[in-house]
Amino acid sequence: MSEISASSASVVRAADYDRFLSGLFVPEARRNHLFALYAFNHEIAKTAEIVTQPVMGQIRLQWWRETIAGIYTGGVRRHETALALADAIDAYGLPQALFDTLIDARERDIFRDEFATLVDLETYADATSGGLMRLAVRILGGGDTLEETAKEAGIAYALTGLLRAIPFHAAQQRLMLPADVMRGAGLSGEDVFAHDGARLSPVISHLSAAVRSHMKLASGAPIARNLLPALLPASLVQPYLRRLMHENFDVFRDAADLSVPRRQLVMLGTMIRGRL
């Protein structure tokens, strides 16, 4: 493993452990490229967390837009993640549009725009998590054969992640829950920021039902085992939801997490079955 590849793997292991585990089911050459993709995703996803002013976030994301554009025109910047990503883009002909969509979606994070509807939130989830899975499928050799499956699995995984991250976002005074679902439960952002987990149960139930609908669409057909790792993080959706929907679960008090051995077993079982 090259120094650049090792750097990408280290970033993903520390910042995105579900995807790190899924990458271990991939042969090393493709795994290195997959981790380069995931390291790039971490670079743009963390923008809203590390900047203090929206304009600084815009500058950071614009740097990445220009960096991606440069890869396609032969001007790769001397940045470890950019160099690793350039290798993956060159090896698999990854489409620039998917990267641009990922970056554009993350710009919404830095302005903390409200999601007016669940559909708006699902669109964001598809642009981020779904887009990432589409790119991962291409790295594993699947081209555009799993577009709809990646979309549904990506939305399900992202929505589940947002539910698990409610305490984290509340601590930052960020509301990542759709306004129409909140209103339907008689809640506002202030109720979330007050850390009243019991009152959030109807919202969590509503979004969990949406997640299950997307997973049902994603899990209908067998998936080639060489492509399945691209979607494998979504195999953890149902176990995470069981935690979130457990009786008397309080998202601010109880951890919606799974042990590493449990996650490994779930992914292994999914690989053996050959479907999500």
C-alpha positions as CSV (number, residue, x, y, z in Angstrom):
1,M,0.0,0.0,0.0
2,S,1.4,3.4,-1.0
3,E,1.7,6.2,1.5
4,I,-1.2,8.1,-0.1
5,S,-3.4,5.0,0.0
6,A,-2.5,4.4,3.6
7,S,-3.4,8.0,4.4
8,S,-6.9,7.6,2.8
9,A,-7.5,4.4,4.7
10,S,-6.5,6.0,8.0
11,V,-8.9,8.9,7.4
12,V,-11.8,6.6,6.6
13,R,-11.0,4.3,9.6
14,A,-11.1,7.3,12.0
15,A,-14.0,9.2,10.5
16,D,-16.3,6.8,8.7
17,Y,-16.0,3.4,10.3
18,D,-19.1,1.8,8.7
19,R,-17.7,2.5,5.3
20,F,-14.2,1.4,6.4
21,L,-15.6,-2.0,7.4
22,S,-17.4,-2.3,4.1
23,G,-14.2,-1.7,2.3
24,L,-12.5,-4.6,3.9
25,F,-14.7,-6.9,1.7
26,V,-13.0,-5.4,-1.4
27,P,-9.8,-6.6,-3.1
28,E,-6.9,-4.3,-2.1
29,A,-6.4,-2.5,-5.4
30,R,-10.0,-1.4,-5.6
31,R,-10.2,-0.9,-1.9
32,N,-7.5,1.8,-2.1
33,H,-9.6,3.6,-4.7
34,L,-12.7,3.2,-2.6
35,F,-11.1,4.6,0.5
36,A,-9.8,7.6,-1.6
37,L,-13.5,8.3,-2.5
38,Y,-14.6,8.0,1.1
39,A,-11.7,10.2,2.3
40,F,-12.9,12.9,-0.2
41,N,-16.4,12.6,1.1
42,H,-15.2,13.2,4.6
43,E,-13.3,16.3,3.5
44,I,-16.4,17.9,2.1
45,A,-18.9,16.5,4.7
46,K,-16.9,18.0,7.6
47,T,-17.0,21.5,6.2
48,A,-20.0,22.7,8.2
49,E,-18.4,21.5,11.4
50,I,-15.0,23.1,11.0
51,V,-15.8,26.6,9.7
52,T,-17.1,29.5,11.8
53,Q,-18.5,31.6,8.9
54,P,-20.5,30.4,5.9
55,V,-18.2,32.3,3.5
56,M,-15.3,30.2,4.8
57,G,-17.3,27.0,4.0
58,Q,-18.0,28.3,0.5
59,I,-14.3,29.0,0.0
60,R,-13.4,25.5,1.1
61,L,-16.1,23.8,-1.1
62,Q,-15.1,25.9,-4.0
63,W,-11.5,24.8,-3.6
64,W,-12.7,21.2,-3.9
65,R,-14.8,22.1,-7.0
66,E,-11.8,23.5,-8.6
67,T,-9.7,20.6,-7.5
68,I,-12.1,18.1,-9.0
69,A,-12.3,20.1,-12.2
70,G,-8.5,20.1,-12.3
71,I,-8.4,16.3,-12.1
72,Y,-10.5,16.1,-15.3
73,T,-8.3,18.6,-17.1
74,G,-4.9,17.2,-16.0
75,G,-4.0,19.7,-13.3
76,V,-4.1,17.7,-10.1
77,R,-3.3,19.6,-6.9
78,R,-0.6,18.3,-4.6
79,H,-3.0,17.2,-1.9
80,E,-3.0,13.6,-0.6
81,T,-6.8,13.0,-0.9
82,A,-6.9,14.8,-4.3
83,L,-4.0,12.7,-5.6
84,A,-5.6,9.4,-4.5
85,L,-8.9,10.5,-5.9
86,A,-7.4,11.4,-9.2
87,D,-6.1,7.8,-9.5
88,A,-9.6,6.4,-8.9
89,I,-11.2,8.8,-11.4
90,D,-8.6,7.9,-14.0
91,A,-8.9,4.1,-13.4
92,Y,-12.7,4.0,-13.6
93,G,-13.8,7.0,-15.6
94,L,-15.9,8.3,-12.8
95,P,-18.3,11.1,-13.9
96,Q,-17.5,14.6,-12.8
97,A,-21.2,15.4,-12.4
98,L,-21.6,13.1,-9.4
99,F,-18.8,14.8,-7.6
100,D,-20.2,18.3,-8.4
101,T,-23.6,17.1,-7.0
102,L,-22.0,15.9,-3.8
103,I,-20.2,19.2,-3.3
104,D,-23.3,21.3,-4.1
105,A,-25.4,19.3,-1.6
106,R,-22.8,20.0,1.2
107,E,-23.1,23.7,0.6
108,R,-26.6,23.5,2.1
109,D,-25.0,22.3,5.3
110,I,-23.0,25.5,5.8
111,F,-26.0,27.7,5.6
112,R,-28.1,25.4,7.8
113,D,-31.0,25.7,5.5
114,E,-34.2,24.1,6.8
115,F,-35.6,21.1,5.1
116,A,-39.2,22.2,4.4
117,T,-40.4,18.6,3.6
118,L,-39.4,15.0,4.0
119,V,-39.0,15.0,0.2
120,D,-36.4,17.8,0.4
121,L,-34.5,15.8,3.0
122,E,-34.7,12.6,0.8
123,T,-33.3,14.6,-2.1
124,Y,-30.4,15.8,0.0
125,A,-29.8,12.2,1.2
126,D,-29.8,10.9,-2.4
127,A,-27.3,13.6,-3.5
128,T,-24.9,12.8,-0.7
129,S,-25.2,9.2,0.4
130,G,-26.8,7.9,-2.7
131,G,-24.3,9.7,-5.0
132,L,-21.5,8.3,-3.0
133,M,-22.8,4.8,-3.4
134,R,-23.2,5.3,-7.2
135,L,-19.6,6.3,-7.4
136,A,-18.6,3.3,-5.2
137,V,-20.5,0.9,-7.5
138,R,-18.5,2.2,-10.4
139,I,-15.2,1.7,-8.6
140,L,-16.2,-1.9,-8.0
141,G,-16.8,-2.4,-11.7
142,G,-20.6,-2.0,-11.8
143,G,-20.9,1.0,-14.0
144,D,-24.4,2.4,-13.8
145,T,-26.1,-0.9,-13.3
146,L,-27.3,-0.3,-9.7
147,E,-28.4,3.4,-10.0
148,E,-31.8,2.9,-8.4
149,T,-30.6,0.5,-5.7
150,A,-27.8,2.9,-4.8
151,K,-30.4,5.7,-4.6
152,E,-32.7,3.8,-2.3
153,A,-30.0,2.3,-0.1
154,G,-28.2,5.7,0.1
155,I,-31.3,7.5,1.2
156,A,-32.1,4.9,3.8
157,Y,-28.6,5.0,5.2
158,A,-28.4,8.8,5.3
159,L,-31.8,9.2,7.0
160,T,-30.8,6.6,9.6
161,G,-27.5,8.5,10.2
162,L,-29.4,11.8,10.7
163,L,-31.6,10.2,13.3
164,R,-28.6,8.8,15.1
165,A,-26.9,12.2,14.9
166,I,-29.8,14.2,16.4
167,P,-27.9,14.9,19.7
168,F,-24.8,15.9,17.8
169,H,-26.7,18.3,15.6
170,A,-28.7,19.7,18.5
171,A,-25.5,20.5,20.3
172,Q,-24.6,22.6,17.3
173,Q,-28.1,24.2,17.1
174,R,-28.5,22.6,13.7
175,L,-31.9,21.2,12.7
176,M,-31.7,18.4,10.2
177,L,-35.3,17.1,10.6
178,P,-38.0,18.1,8.0
179,A,-40.3,20.9,9.0
180,D,-43.4,19.2,7.7
181,V,-42.8,16.1,9.9
182,M,-42.0,18.3,12.9
183,R,-45.2,20.3,12.5
184,G,-47.2,17.1,12.2
185,A,-45.8,16.2,15.7
186,G,-46.5,19.6,17.1
187,L,-42.8,20.3,17.5
188,S,-40.3,23.1,16.5
189,G,-36.6,23.3,16.4
190,E,-36.6,24.6,20.0
191,D,-38.0,21.3,21.2
192,V,-35.1,19.5,19.6
193,F,-32.6,21.9,21.0
194,A,-34.1,21.4,24.5
195,H,-33.0,17.8,24.3
196,D,-36.5,16.4,25.0
197,G,-36.1,13.0,23.5
198,A,-39.5,11.7,24.6
199,R,-41.3,14.3,22.5
200,L,-39.2,13.4,19.4
201,S,-40.5,9.8,19.3
202,P,-43.3,10.5,16.7
203,V,-40.7,12.2,14.4
204,I,-38.3,9.3,14.8
205,S,-41.1,6.8,14.1
206,H,-42.2,8.8,11.0
207,L,-38.7,8.9,9.5
208,S,-38.0,5.3,10.5
209,A,-41.1,4.3,8.4
210,A,-39.7,6.2,5.5
211,V,-36.3,4.5,5.9
212,R,-38.0,1.1,5.8
213,S,-39.8,2.0,2.6
214,H,-36.5,2.9,1.0
215,M,-34.8,-0.3,2.2
216,K,-37.6,-2.4,0.9
217,L,-37.0,-1.0,-2.6
218,A,-33.2,-1.5,-2.2
219,S,-33.4,-5.1,-1.0
220,G,-35.6,-6.7,-3.6
221,A,-33.1,-8.4,-5.9
222,P,-29.8,-10.2,-5.5
223,I,-26.6,-8.1,-6.0
224,A,-23.4,-9.4,-7.4
225,R,-21.0,-10.0,-4.5
226,N,-18.2,-8.0,-6.1
227,L,-20.5,-4.9,-6.1
228,L,-22.3,-5.4,-2.8
229,P,-19.6,-3.8,-0.7
230,A,-20.5,-0.4,-2.3
231,L,-23.9,-0.6,-0.7
232,L,-22.9,-2.6,2.4
233,P,-23.2,0.3,4.9
234,A,-27.0,0.1,4.3
235,S,-27.0,-3.4,5.7
236,L,-26.7,-1.7,9.1
237,V,-29.9,0.3,8.7
238,Q,-32.3,-2.3,10.2
239,P,-30.1,-3.0,13.3
240,Y,-29.7,0.8,13.9
241,L,-33.5,1.3,13.5
242,R,-34.2,-1.4,16.1
243,R,-32.1,0.5,18.6
244,L,-33.9,3.8,17.7
245,M,-37.3,2.2,18.0
246,H,-36.7,0.2,21.1
247,E,-39.3,0.8,23.8
248,N,-38.4,3.9,26.0
249,F,-35.4,4.7,23.8
250,D,-34.4,8.3,24.3
251,V,-32.1,9.6,21.5
252,F,-30.5,12.1,23.9
253,R,-29.9,9.5,26.6
254,D,-29.3,6.2,24.8
255,A,-26.6,5.4,22.2
256,A,-28.0,4.4,18.8
257,D,-24.9,2.4,18.1
258,L,-23.7,-1.1,17.4
259,S,-20.5,-2.8,18.6
260,V,-17.8,-3.4,16.0
261,P,-18.3,-7.2,16.1
262,R,-22.0,-6.8,15.6
263,R,-21.5,-4.5,12.6
264,Q,-18.9,-7.0,11.2
265,L,-21.4,-9.9,11.6
266,V,-24.2,-8.0,9.9
267,M,-22.0,-7.1,6.9
268,L,-20.7,-10.7,6.7
269,G,-24.2,-12.1,6.7
270,T,-25.2,-9.7,4.0
271,M,-22.3,-10.7,1.8
272,I,-23.2,-14.4,2.3
273,R,-26.9,-13.8,1.3
274,G,-25.9,-11.6,-1.6
275,R,-28.6,-9.0,-1.0
276,L,-29.3,-6.1,1.3
